[in-house]
């Protein structure tokens, strides 16, 4: 496994692979890898000859009051995990390599980026679409793999790929959880023991909603109250609990077909997201 730090070398390498008839699957990450990331690598390995993982903490998707400066990083550990997982190449550009001082272009998706996380983090998705677009043009993949854990992000990326004609197949894979059900996230590292215990209330709340749905409850408001109670009982602060159409992210009041239940909540200073599908 090798590490590439500049865009031109990455593009050259990818063109060489393509010239040899090899397919490339790409897994974009911000590093501090866990089993969730590695599950994306497994799918990438099944789908293509070459697997490229990018590790880049993208400043553009953090607002000035967010956790950019303390976002967890451990490149040595990430390298070992990638090498053991059979990754071909890590793309690990610096900030300067990705954004020149007078950088002035953004890619903005204007529909699916608006609700859910887009409301509380209005600059987040423009930062994500811009960096993913740039990473796609550096890695030149045939396939890109994203996690369902960030369901809105996956939808936004799919829309960008369709709208801008990227010749890339986007694959979305299931959320990987800790044994007790907490969705794996690099940000879980911020949680102290008490917050870690309380954070499980998101998963528990989604479970309670699923049970109520199975017993016949179809009102989003009634189900929302159940999830909210679970989270607030532990002292968590709900940002949103939304019942939305899985394709359009439009709000759903009565559940007649599959809906995405998307949750964001804070435990201490740590904002976590999770989701499930009902129906
Ligand atoms: P991140 O490094 O958090 O930006 O995540 C990089 C990719 O890994 C994104 O496509 C995420 O959706 C995916 N991912 C993060 N956590 C998980 C998880 N627990 N299970 C599956 N995929 C995940």
Boltz pocket constraint, residues with backbone or C-beta under 6 A from the ligand:
constraints:
  - pocket:
      binder: B
      contacts: [[A, 28], [A, 29], [A, 30], [A, 31], [A, 35], [A, 36], [A, 37], [A, 39], [A, 40], [A, 145], [A, 146], [A, 147], [A, 148], [A, 149], [A, 150], [A, 173], [A, 174], [A, 175], [A, 176], [A, 177], [A, 183], [A, 184], [A, 185], [A, 186]]
      max_distance: 6.0
